[in-house]
């Protein structure tokens, strides 16, 4: 799953799109394949390598975003991606250890699930 998030973010960045609000609530989990879909592009910008102002979700934004100054939105997305990984590592210790044949139980509660 973490690889899927990194690949999705790399794809967006290759198209000059910075998301600016990477967090678990903006990620959908596809059942069975456990692929990640990045959603909610309300704060996204295209083709800008420097932006300013505080946008995003506290707890997932980079320090330079919190300052409200000028920052690189692509680097800020990568920081947010790292915060999502940190969250996943922490939540994996509190989710039940029970596994189903299709994968770990409880992940749909962390991410939205795509109906399938």
N, C-alpha and C positions, 0 to 999 in steps of 0.2 A: 504493500500500500504506500509506504513512504517513497518508494521509487516512482510510483505512478504520479504522486504529487509533484515530485521534482521534474519528471518528464513533462507533465502538463504545464508547469511554470516555465520550463525551458522553451516549450512550444510558443506560449504566449509572448515571451520575451523575444523570440526569434521573429515574431510578427510586429515587434515594437509596441506591444501592449503590456502595460504594468497594471496589475489588479488593484493594489493598494488596500485590500481588506481580506487577506488570506487568514482564515480561521476555520476551526472545525465546522461551524454552522454554515459556512459557504462551500462545503465539500459534500458531495453525494457519493455514497458507496453503492456500487453495483453488486447485488447479491450474487453469490456463487463465484464470479470472477474476481471480486474484491478490487475492481478498478475504481479509481477516483475520478469524479467529474467536478471541475471547478465551476462554481456558479456565482451569481450576484455581481454583475459588472457595473453597478451604479457609480462606484468611485473610480473606475478604471480610466486611464488616460492612454492615448496612443501617440507615439512619436516624440514624447517629451523626455529628455534625459535629466532635466532639473525641474522640480516642482516645489511648492511651499505650502505651509498650512498643515494643521493637525487633521488628518483623516484616518479612518480605520477604527479598530476596536482596541481599547485599553487592554493590556496584557499580551497583545500580539504585535503591536507596532514597535518599530525600531526607535532607539533613543533620539535620533536626529529628527524623527517625525514628531515626537513629543515636544521637542523644542519649538516647533512651529516655523523654523527657518527653512532655508533652501536645502533640498536633499535629492539624491538619486533614487527615483521610485523603484528601479529594478533591484538595487541593493536592499532597499527596504522590504520588498517582496521576499527576498531570500531570507532576511532576518525573520520575517513572519512565518515562513516555511519552517525554519528552525524551531520557533516557538510551538508550532503545531507538533513537530516531532517530540519536543520536550513533553507536551501535554499527553501525547500517545504513550510515551514511556511511563509517565506517572499514572495515567488511568489504567494501564495494563496491570498494575499492581492492586487495583481495587475492584476490577471486574471479576466476576466468578471465573474460576479456572475451568469450568465445564466447557467442553468443546463439542460441537455438532459435526456430523460428517462433512458439512459444507464450510466449516471454519469456526472461529471463536464466536461464542454467543455474546450478545451485548453490544457489538460494534454498531449496530443500526441505531442504538440509542445515542451514540457519540456523534455519528454522522447521520444525515438524512439518508434514507434508502430509496433507491430507484425501484419503482414497481416493475416486477418482471415476471 
